[in-house]
Amino acid sequence: MSDNLDKKEYVISKIKQIVKDEKFKVDAFFFCGFPGGTPNEKLKNACEKYLETVENEKPDEDVTQQLITELEAAAQLLNTEKAGTLVNNVSDVKEVLDNKQYL
């Protein structure tokens, strides 16, 4: 049980990092005019919504499914974009997807 809890905490930390990266992209994109690393608002919002509900004993299934959907879409997009984005969080996205059973 403790191992599952540790895994869940690890996955949550990765989701928090994705939110942090996307917020950085928003700031850089809007305040500095950086063309690369376009922020993914849908992914950021899905992560934030999940983090809000994860405080409950069992997160909302619809919110969790929406998060997984946005992570999968982001992974496909990140795999097709050329290198040089401001913050490339493909590894965090992949790790969360690889461990989605702990969400």
C-alpha positions in Angstrom: 0.0 0.0 0.0 2.8 2.4 0.9 4.4 1.8 -2.5 1.2 2.7 -4.3 1.0 5.9 -2.2 4.6 6.7 -3.0 3.9 6.2 -6.7 0.8 8.4 -6.5 2.8 11.2 -4.8 5.4 10.8 -7.5 2.9 11.1 -10.3 1.3 14.1 -8.6 4.7 15.8 -8.4 5.1 15.3 -12.1 1.6 16.8 -12.8 2.7 19.8 -10.6 5.8 20.2 -12.7 3.8 20.1 -15.9 1.6 23.0 -14.5 4.7 24.9 -13.6 6.2 24.4 -17.0 3.1 25.5 -18.8 2.7 28.6 -16.6 6.3 29.5 -17.5 5.5 29.1 -21.1 2.4 31.4 -20.7 4.6 34.1 -19.1 7.3 33.8 -21.7 4.9 33.7 -24.6 2.8 36.7 -23.5 5.5 38.9 -21.8 8.6 38.2 -23.8 7.1 37.2 -27.2 9.0 33.9 -27.4 7.7 32.1 -30.5 8.7 28.6 -29.3 7.2 26.7 -26.4 3.6 27.8 -27.0 1.6 27.2 -23.9 -0.9 24.4 -23.8 -3.8 25.9 -21.8 -6.0 22.8 -22.1 -3.3 20.6 -20.6 -2.5 23.2 -17.8 -6.2 23.5 -17.0 -6.7 19.7 -16.9 -3.7 19.3 -14.6 -4.9 22.1 -12.3 -8.4 20.6 -12.1 -7.0 17.2 -11.3 -4.8 18.7 -8.6 -7.8 20.4 -7.1 -9.8 17.2 -6.9 -6.9 14.9 -5.8 -7.3 16.4 -2.3 -10.4 14.2 -2.0 -9.9 10.5 -1.0 -10.8 9.4 -4.6 -10.4 11.9 -7.5 -13.4 12.5 -9.8 -13.3 9.9 -12.6 -14.4 12.5 -15.3 -11.6 14.9 -14.2 -9.1 12.1 -14.2 -10.2 10.9 -17.7 -10.0 14.5 -19.0 -6.4 14.7 -17.7 -5.4 11.5 -19.4 -7.0 12.7 -22.7 -5.1 16.0 -22.5 -1.8 14.2 -21.6 -2.2 11.9 -24.6 -2.9 14.8 -26.9 0.1 16.7 -25.5 2.4 13.7 -25.9 1.4 13.3 -29.6 1.9 17.0 -30.2 5.3 17.1 -28.4 6.5 14.1 -30.4 5.8 16.0 -33.6 7.1 19.4 -32.7 10.7 20.3 -33.7 13.3 20.7 -30.9 13.9 24.2 -29.6 10.8 24.7 -27.5 11.3 26.9 -24.5 10.3 24.2 -22.0 9.9 20.6 -23.3 7.9 18.6 -20.7 7.5 15.5 -22.8 9.3 13.4 -20.3 7.0 14.5 -17.4 3.9 13.9 -19.7 5.2 10.5 -20.6 6.0 9.5 -17.0 2.5 10.5 -15.9 0.9 8.5 -18.8 3.2 5.5 -18.0 1.9 5.6 -14.4 -1.8 6.6 -15.0 -3.0 3.6 -13.0 -2.0 5.6 -9.9 -4.1 8.6 -10.7 
